Amino acid sequence: MKLIIAMIQPHKLPDVKKALFDAEVHKMTITNVLGCGQQKGFSETYRGVVHEVNLLKKVRLEIAVNEDFVQPTIDAIIKGARTGKIGDGKIFVLDLPQCIRIRTGEKGNEAIG
């Protein structure tokens, strides 16, 4: 079992969701987050005052998958999120030692579904 965490641009979320659904991945958690990376933010002027904006809006996807869905999930995220420009995001793949479905008490691969 793996936990896949992806940071993507907010406007790419519909494309990523469609690609994930096409890859038969339907279960995910999505969170709005702030962060900075290689983009390093930007400056904007409001009423003559310069503001440094170095935390940019991102979307964090968390998807727990069984081993046979790891690569299709990664491929779907890349397909939906890639623009070819700085700021497309990152994908992290972590080992998931245990998963328990609260409703039924199922554990492991059966709990992920």
N, C-alpha and C positions, 0 to 999 in steps of 0.2 A: 504494500500500500504506500502511496505517495501523497504528499500535500503539495499542490502546485499553487504558488502565489505569483500573480502577475500584476505589475504596475503599468497602466496604460493611460493614454490621453482620453479625457472624458468623451470627446466627440466620436471616438472610435468604438465606444461600448456597443452600440447597435450592431456594428459589423462583426465584432468579436462574438457577441451572443449568437448571431446568425450562423457564424462558422462553427461555433461549439454545438449548436443544435443540429447542424448538418452532420457533425461527427458523432452524433448520438450521446453527447454530454449535456445533461439537462440540469444537474444539481450544482449550484454554486452559491457563494456568498459574495456580495458586492458592497464595497464601502467607499465613500468619498474621502479622500485624504489629501494632505498637502505635502509637498516634498520638493527637493531640488537635486539636480544631478549635473550632468555635463552642460546643460543649458545655462546654469548659474543665474537664472532670473532675468529681469529686465527693469528699466527705469520708466516711470511715467510721470507726467506733470499734471497736477490738478490745481487749478486756480493759482498758477505760478509757483507752486511748491513741488519740488521733485521728490518722488517717493520711490524707494528701492523695493521692488517686489522680487524677493529671492525664494519664496516658497510658492510653487505653482500647483494648481489644482490637478490632481490625478485620480484615477479610479483603481482600487485594489480588488482583484478577484482572488478568491480562495476556493480551490476545487480539490476535494479529496477523491482520488481515483484508485482503482485496482491496477496492477502492473500492466495489463494488456491495454489500458486506456491512456497510459502516460504519454507516449509519442503522439497519438492522434490529438490529444488535448493540447500539447505544445504546438503542434503544427497548425491547429485551428486558431489558437491565439495569435500566432505569428501572421497567419493569413489575414485575420481581421484587423490587426493593429498596425501592421507595417505601412509606413509612408515613405521610408527611406531617408528621413530627416532626423536630426538630433531630437531626442525627446520621445521617441516611439515607446520607450519603456524597457522593462526587464522582466524576466521570468526566473523564478527560483523554484527548484525542485527539492523537497525535503522528505526524508524518510518519515513515515507515519507508523509508529510502533503499535498503536492500538486505536481502535474506533469502536464505540458502543452506541447502539441505537437505544435511546432512552425508553421509547414506547414499548419495545418488545424484549429488550435486553440482549439482542443479537450482538455478536462481537465479530471483529475482523472484516473479511471481504463481504460477508453477508450484510453487515451493518451499512457499508458504503452503498451497496445496491448496484 
